[in-house]
Amino acid sequence: MSLSKEETLQEQPMVQHLIELRSRLIRCFLAIFIVFLALFSFANNIYEFVAQPLQELLPENSHMIATEVASPFLTPFKLTLFAAFFISIPFVFYQIWAFIAPALYKNERKLALPLLTSSIILFYAGMAFAYYVVFPLVFGFFTVIGPESVAVMTDISKYQAFVIKLFFAFGAAFEIPVATILLITSGILSPAQLANKRPYVVVGCFVIGMLLTPPDIISQALLAFPMWCLFELGIFFGRFFTPEKNTDSSAES
């Protein structure tokens, strides 16, 4: 009986963590669902807003088409669901923060909260950069590069998949400064070590741009160059968060 009691006491914290994780995941899904219900009546307006960068550049008498029967309904529906997720990101990140905060030290909490806030801002900044800068350039290139005998009439479901992929790619890419600062503050790498790896990072940025963006050099470069600049920005601000052991070792070298 005593052994079973000890096992129960050891398993109880893990069970409590799992219960808390489940409750926070439920809250995240509920928040996304509530936002989705609030946006559902504006599904067509949301799609029109997202499709505007391409529609403004389409040749005269050209328009977007739906090649599947359910696409006029399913495409705005899916896009609204993704919009609900994007809007709920601050709440989702807060739930992640609230779950891991008890396991952090006091100084780690002071650093984690600004990083959490900046990660949310940077994610939205990446999406805004994709919408206002990348989309006009990419769509402008695609709509004029083709033969004159070919009418540009993009399928709405293919367009939705295209823009969501770019939204995620640029939102994730703009998190590079946060990842860089975390590497520095955790003591895994120093700013000097990261700077020495700059050539590999530049190549890696273009490889990631090739994998995450459509197969054209414009969108690849538009993702790779900001990633490189954000990496340099992370190194710059990471110097202010360098642990003492890293600063001492760099001074000795």
KAQUI-V404957 format. One record per residue. N is the residue number from 1. SS is DSSP state (H for helix, E for strand, C for the rest). PHI is phi in whole degrees, 0 to 359 (none if undefined). PSI is psi in whole degrees, -180 to 180 (999 if undefined). Layout:
n->N ss->SS phi->PHI psi->PSI
n->N ss->SS phi->PHI psi->PSI
This chain:
n->1 ss->C phi->none psi->-38
n->2 ss->H phi->294 psi->-39
n->3 ss->H phi->296 psi->-42
n->4 ss->H phi->295 psi->-35
n->5 ss->H phi->294 psi->-41
n->6 ss->H phi->296 psi->-42
n->7 ss->H phi->297 psi->-39
n->8 ss->H phi->295 psi->-41
n->9 ss->H phi->293 psi->-34
n->10 ss->H phi->286 psi->-34
n->11 ss->H phi->278 psi->-22
n->12 ss->H phi->299 psi->-45
n->13 ss->H phi->301 psi->-42
n->14 ss->H phi->297 psi->-42
n->15 ss->H phi->297 psi->-40
n->16 ss->H phi->296 psi->-40
n->17 ss->H phi->297 psi->-42
n->18 ss->H phi->295 psi->-39
n->19 ss->H phi->295 psi->-43
n->20 ss->H phi->295 psi->-41
n->21 ss->H phi->298 psi->-42
n->22 ss->H phi->297 psi->-43
n->23 ss->H phi->295 psi->-37
n->24 ss->H phi->287 psi->-35
n->25 ss->H phi->295 psi->-40
n->26 ss->H phi->297 psi->-41
n->27 ss->H phi->297 psi->-40
n->28 ss->H phi->297 psi->-46
n->29 ss->H phi->295 psi->-38
n->30 ss->H phi->295 psi->-41
n->31 ss->H phi->297 psi->-45
n->32 ss->H phi->297 psi->-41
n->33 ss->H phi->294 psi->-41
n->34 ss->H phi->295 psi->-44
n->35 ss->H phi->296 psi->-39
n->36 ss->H phi->298 psi->-43
n->37 ss->H phi->297 psi->-38
n->38 ss->H phi->291 psi->-29
n->39 ss->H phi->266 psi->-13
n->40 ss->H phi->301 psi->-38
n->41 ss->H phi->290 psi->-15
n->42 ss->H phi->254 psi->21
n->43 ss->H phi->301 psi->-45
n->44 ss->H phi->293 psi->-37
n->45 ss->H phi->294 psi->-39
n->46 ss->H phi->298 psi->-43
n->47 ss->H phi->295 psi->-41
n->48 ss->H phi->299 psi->-39
n->49 ss->H phi->295 psi->-45
n->50 ss->H phi->291 psi->-34
n->51 ss->H phi->277 psi->-8
n->52 ss->H phi->302 psi->-42
n->53 ss->H phi->303 psi->-33
n->54 ss->H phi->276 psi->-41
n->55 ss->H phi->297 psi->-34
n->56 ss->C phi->291 psi->-22
n->57 ss->C phi->257 psi->-4
n->58 ss->C phi->292 psi->144
n->59 ss->C phi->299 psi->164
n->60 ss->C phi->299 psi->141
n->61 ss->C phi->68 psi->14
n->62 ss->C phi->253 psi->149
n->63 ss->C phi->205 psi->169
n->64 ss->C phi->279 psi->152
n->65 ss->E phi->232 psi->165
n->66 ss->C phi->238 psi->115
n->67 ss->C phi->269 psi->-9
n->68 ss->C phi->244 psi->152
n->69 ss->C phi->298 psi->-44
n->70 ss->C phi->272 psi->-2
n->71 ss->H phi->301 psi->-41
n->72 ss->H phi->301 psi->-24
n->73 ss->H phi->263 psi->-47
n->74 ss->H phi->291 psi->-36
n->75 ss->H phi->294 psi->-52
n->76 ss->H phi->298 psi->-32
n->77 ss->H phi->298 psi->-50
n->78 ss->H phi->296 psi->-41
n->79 ss->H phi->295 psi->-38
n->80 ss->H phi->294 psi->-36
n->81 ss->H phi->296 psi->-43
n->82 ss->H phi->293 psi->-38
n->83 ss->H phi->297 psi->-40
n->84 ss->H phi->298 psi->-39
n->85 ss->H phi->294 psi->-45
n->86 ss->H phi->298 psi->-42
n->87 ss->H phi->292 psi->-33
n->88 ss->C phi->277 psi->-1
n->89 ss->H phi->304 psi->-42
n->90 ss->H phi->302 psi->-41
n->91 ss->H phi->292 psi->-39
n->92 ss->H phi->296 psi->-45
n->93 ss->H phi->296 psi->-36
n->94 ss->H phi->295 psi->-40
n->95 ss->H phi->296 psi->-38
n->96 ss->H phi->297 psi->-44
n->97 ss->H phi->297 psi->-45
n->98 ss->H phi->295 psi->-28
n->99 ss->H phi->284 psi->-40
n->100 ss->H phi->267 psi->-15
n->101 ss->H phi->301 psi->-41
n->102 ss->C phi->299 psi->-23
n->103 ss->C phi->272 psi->-2
n->104 ss->C phi->263 psi->152
n->105 ss->C phi->284 psi->168
n->106 ss->H phi->298 psi->-44
n->107 ss->H phi->292 psi->-31
n->108 ss->H phi->290 psi->-35
n->109 ss->H phi->295 psi->-40
n->110 ss->H phi->298 psi->-34
n->111 ss->H phi->276 psi->-35
n->112 ss->H phi->292 psi->-38
n->113 ss->H phi->295 psi->-47
n->114 ss->H phi->298 psi->-37
n->115 ss->H phi->294 psi->-37
n->116 ss->H phi->296 psi->-45
n->117 ss->H phi->296 psi->-45
n->118 ss->H phi->293 psi->-33
n->119 ss->H phi->294 psi->-38
n->120 ss->H phi->294 psi->-46
n->121 ss->H phi->297 psi->-43
n->122 ss->H phi->293 psi->-36
n->123 ss->H phi->296 psi->-46
n->124 ss->H phi->294 psi->-35
n->125 ss->H phi->296 psi->-39
n->126 ss->H phi->296 psi->-41
n->127 ss->H phi->295 psi->-42
n->128 ss->H phi->296 psi->-39
n->129 ss->H phi->298 psi->-41
n->130 ss->H phi->296 psi->-42
n->131 ss->H phi->287 psi->-46
n->132 ss->H phi->269 psi->-20
n->133 ss->H phi->246 psi->-52
n->134 ss->H phi->287 psi->-48
n->135 ss->H phi->303 psi->-50
n->136 ss->H phi->301 psi->-39
n->137 ss->H phi->291 psi->-46
n->138 ss->H phi->294 psi->-48
n->139 ss->H phi->291 psi->-34
n->140 ss->H phi->297 psi->-38
n->141 ss->H phi->291 psi->-45
n->142 ss->H phi->294 psi->-36
n->143 ss->H phi->281 psi->-16
n->144 ss->H phi->250 psi->-14
n->145 ss->H phi->280 psi->-23
n->146 ss->C phi->285 psi->167
n->147 ss->C phi->297 psi->150
n->148 ss->C phi->294 psi->-24
n->149 ss->C phi->281 psi->-8
n->150 ss->C phi->260 psi->123
n->151 ss->C phi->273 psi->128
n->152 ss->C phi->278 psi->108
n->153 ss->C phi->223 psi->87
n->154 ss->C phi->284 psi->140
n->155 ss->E phi->287 psi->136
n->156 ss->H phi->293 psi->-35
n->157 ss->H phi->289 psi->-38
n->158 ss->H phi->293 psi->-38
n->159 ss->H phi->296 psi->-42
n->160 ss->H phi->299 psi->-45
n->161 ss->H phi->297 psi->-37
n->162 ss->H phi->296 psi->-50
n->163 ss->H phi->288 psi->-35
n->164 ss->H phi->295 psi->-39
n->165 ss->H phi->298 psi->-43
n->166 ss->H phi->290 psi->-37
n->167 ss->H phi->301 psi->-48
n->168 ss->H phi->295 psi->-41
n->169 ss->H phi->297 psi->-48
n->170 ss->H phi->285 psi->-34
n->171 ss->H phi->297 psi->-43
n->172 ss->H phi->290 psi->-38
n->173 ss->H phi->295 psi->-33
n->174 ss->C phi->285 psi->-1
n->175 ss->C phi->273 psi->0
n->176 ss->H phi->302 psi->-43
n->177 ss->H phi->301 psi->-38
n->178 ss->H phi->295 psi->-45
n->179 ss->H phi->297 psi->-39
n->180 ss->H phi->294 psi->-44
n->181 ss->H phi->295 psi->-37
n->182 ss->H phi->296 psi->-40
n->183 ss->H phi->297 psi->-37
n->184 ss->H phi->285 psi->-47
n->185 ss->H phi->293 psi->-30
n->186 ss->C phi->282 psi->-9
n->187 ss->C phi->83 psi->6
n->188 ss->C phi->292 psi->-44
n->189 ss->C phi->222 psi->150
n->190 ss->C phi->264 psi->163
n->191 ss->H phi->304 psi->-38
n->192 ss->H phi->294 psi->-40
n->193 ss->H phi->294 psi->-40
n->194 ss->H phi->294 psi->-39
n->195 ss->H phi->296 psi->-36
n->196 ss->H phi->293 psi->-23
n->197 ss->C phi->269 psi->12
n->198 ss->H phi->304 psi->-45
n->199 ss->H phi->301 psi->-39
n->200 ss->H phi->291 psi->-35
n->201 ss->H phi->294 psi->-41
n->202 ss->H phi->298 psi->-46
n->203 ss->H phi->297 psi->-41
n->204 ss->H phi->297 psi->-36
n->205 ss->H phi->298 psi->-43
n->206 ss->H phi->289 psi->-34
n->207 ss->H phi->294 psi->-44
n->208 ss->H phi->296 psi->-40
n->209 ss->H phi->299 psi->-36
n->210 ss->H phi->292 psi->-36
n->211 ss->H phi->280 psi->-34
n->212 ss->H phi->266 psi->-17
n->213 ss->C phi->248 psi->167
n->214 ss->C phi->299 psi->162
n->215 ss->C phi->283 psi->62
n->216 ss->C phi->221 psi->147
n->217 ss->H phi->291 psi->-26
n->218 ss->H phi->292 psi->-54
n->219 ss->H phi->294 psi->-33
n->220 ss->H phi->296 psi->-45
n->221 ss->H phi->291 psi->-36
n->222 ss->H phi->292 psi->-21
n->223 ss->H phi->269 psi->-39
n->224 ss->H phi->292 psi->-44
n->225 ss->H phi->294 psi->-46
n->226 ss->H phi->299 psi->-36
n->227 ss->H phi->298 psi->-43
n->228 ss->H phi->296 psi->-46
n->229 ss->H phi->297 psi->-39
n->230 ss->H phi->291 psi->-32
n->231 ss->H phi->296 psi->-44
n->232 ss->H phi->296 psi->-37
n->233 ss->H phi->295 psi->-39
n->234 ss->H phi->296 psi->-40
n->235 ss->H phi->296 psi->-42
n->236 ss->H phi->298 psi->-51
n->237 ss->H phi->285 psi->-25
n->238 ss->H phi->294 psi->-23
n->239 ss->H phi->295 psi->-25
n->240 ss->H phi->278 psi->-11
n->241 ss->H phi->244 psi->16
n->242 ss->C phi->292 psi->129
n->243 ss->C phi->298 psi->158
n->244 ss->H phi->300 psi->-38
n->245 ss->H phi->293 psi->-33
n->246 ss->H phi->288 psi->-40
n->247 ss->H phi->294 psi->-38
n->248 ss->H phi->294 psi->-43
n->249 ss->H phi->293 psi->-37
n->250 ss->H phi->290 psi->-32
n->251 ss->H phi->291 psi->-38
n->252 ss->H phi->294 psi->-37
n->253 ss->C phi->287 psi->999
